[in-house]
Amino acid sequence: MVAKDLMSSSVISISPEASLRELADLLVLHRINGVVVSTAPGGFLGVVGEHDLIHHEKPLHIPTVISLFDAWLFLEPPSHLKKEIERLAATQVGDIYQHNPPVVSPEAQIADIAGIFEKTGVDILPVLEKGKLVGVIGRGDLVRAMADGEAD
């Protein structure tokens, strides 16, 4: 079994200008973990999913500092705090989606797909053929194949 056997070719997408509430509503309505972010049909930009929404809601991480002779020394680069503030200020899908998500070909093996899900923590994997989006695979698709005994 390969990616083209698991993938859904009817791809649900969302605009980068959509609100985070619209994204949450879309995920709940379709009972899916993630969607493709696109500007138009075929205009693949990236992916966004439950993990991205949950990450947006986590509390602000204040960088660790130490005081030494009346000076403050940050133990993390200032860019980390900037990214944390941007994450909290996000209001649109375009603020939180994954721009360069891992992708697979239609011939990718199930073991490779499982490895990508495990290593990256993405919610969905776009399936690209010759640079064109032809489908997506969600974690649930892989679990269903395992439950059906097709992933052996």
C-alpha positions in Angstrom: 0.0 0.0 0.0 1.3 3.5 -1.0 0.2 7.1 -0.5 -2.2 7.1 -3.4 -4.1 4.3 -1.8 -4.6 6.2 1.4 -5.0 9.8 0.2 -8.1 11.8 -0.1 -8.2 13.5 -3.5 -11.1 15.8 -2.5 -8.9 18.4 -0.7 -10.4 20.9 1.7 -8.6 24.2 1.7 -8.7 27.5 3.5 -7.5 31.0 2.6 -4.6 32.6 4.5 -7.0 35.5 5.2 -9.5 33.3 7.1 -9.8 33.8 10.8 -8.6 31.3 13.3 -12.3 30.8 14.3 -13.2 29.9 10.7 -10.4 27.4 10.7 -11.6 25.8 13.9 -15.1 25.7 12.6 -14.0 24.0 9.3 -12.0 21.4 11.2 -14.9 20.5 13.5 -17.5 20.6 10.6 -15.5 18.1 8.5 -14.1 16.2 11.5 -10.5 16.5 10.1 -7.2 17.3 11.7 -5.9 19.8 9.1 -6.4 21.5 5.8 -4.4 22.9 2.9 -3.8 26.6 2.8 -4.3 28.0 -0.7 -5.0 31.2 -2.5 -7.1 29.5 -5.2 -7.7 26.0 -6.5 -4.3 24.5 -7.1 -2.5 27.4 -5.3 -0.9 25.3 -2.6 0.8 27.5 0.1 1.1 25.1 3.0 -0.9 23.3 5.7 -2.6 24.2 9.0 -4.2 22.0 11.6 -5.2 21.3 15.1 -1.6 21.3 16.3 -1.1 24.9 15.0 -4.3 26.1 16.7 -3.3 24.5 20.0 0.2 25.9 19.8 -1.4 29.4 19.3 -3.3 29.1 22.6 -0.4 28.0 24.8 0.8 30.6 27.4 3.6 33.1 26.6 7.1 31.8 27.3 9.2 34.5 28.9 12.9 34.1 28.1 15.1 33.2 31.0 17.4 36.0 32.2 20.1 36.4 34.8 21.2 39.5 36.5 24.9 40.1 36.8 26.4 43.4 38.1 23.3 45.4 37.3 23.0 43.9 33.8 20.4 41.6 32.4 21.6 38.7 30.3 19.1 36.8 28.2 19.8 33.1 28.0 17.8 32.9 24.7 18.1 35.0 21.6 15.6 38.0 21.6 14.1 36.5 18.4 12.5 33.8 20.5 10.5 36.3 22.4 9.5 38.1 19.2 8.2 34.8 17.7 6.3 34.1 20.9 4.6 37.5 20.8 3.8 37.1 17.1 2.2 33.6 17.9 0.0 35.1 20.5 -1.0 38.0 18.3 -2.1 35.8 15.4 -5.6 36.3 14.2 -5.5 34.7 10.7 -4.6 31.4 9.2 -1.7 33.2 7.4 -0.2 33.9 10.8 0.1 30.3 11.9 0.2 27.9 8.9 3.2 25.8 8.1 4.8 27.3 5.0 7.1 24.4 4.0 5.4 21.2 5.3 6.7 17.8 4.5 5.1 16.3 1.4 5.0 12.9 -0.1 4.7 11.5 -3.6 1.8 9.2 -4.6 4.2 6.3 -4.5 5.5 6.9 -0.9 5.4 3.8 1.3 3.2 3.6 4.4 6.3 3.1 6.6 7.8 6.3 5.3 4.5 8.2 5.8 4.2 6.9 9.4 7.8 8.0 10.0 7.1 11.5 8.7 4.0 11.8 10.9 6.0 10.6 14.0 9.0 12.8 13.3 7.4 16.1 12.3 4.1 16.1 14.3 2.2 17.4 11.3 -1.6 16.9 11.1 -1.8 16.2 7.4 0.6 15.4 4.6 0.1 16.9 1.2 0.6 14.5 -1.7 2.3 16.1 -4.7 2.9 14.8 -8.1 5.1 16.7 -10.4 4.8 19.7 -8.1 1.0 19.7 -8.2 -1.2 18.9 -5.2 -3.2 15.7 -5.9 -4.4 14.8 -2.4 -3.8 14.7 1.3 -3.2 12.1 3.9 -4.3 12.6 7.5 -3.2 10.7 10.5 -6.7 9.1 10.6 -6.2 7.8 7.1 -3.1 5.9 8.3 -4.8 4.6 11.4 -7.8 3.4 9.4 -5.5 1.5 7.0 -3.8 -0.1 10.1 -7.2 -1.0 11.6 -8.3 -2.6 8.3 -5.1 -4.6 8.2 -4.0 -3.0 4.9 -0.9 -1.3 6.4 0.9 -4.6 7.0 
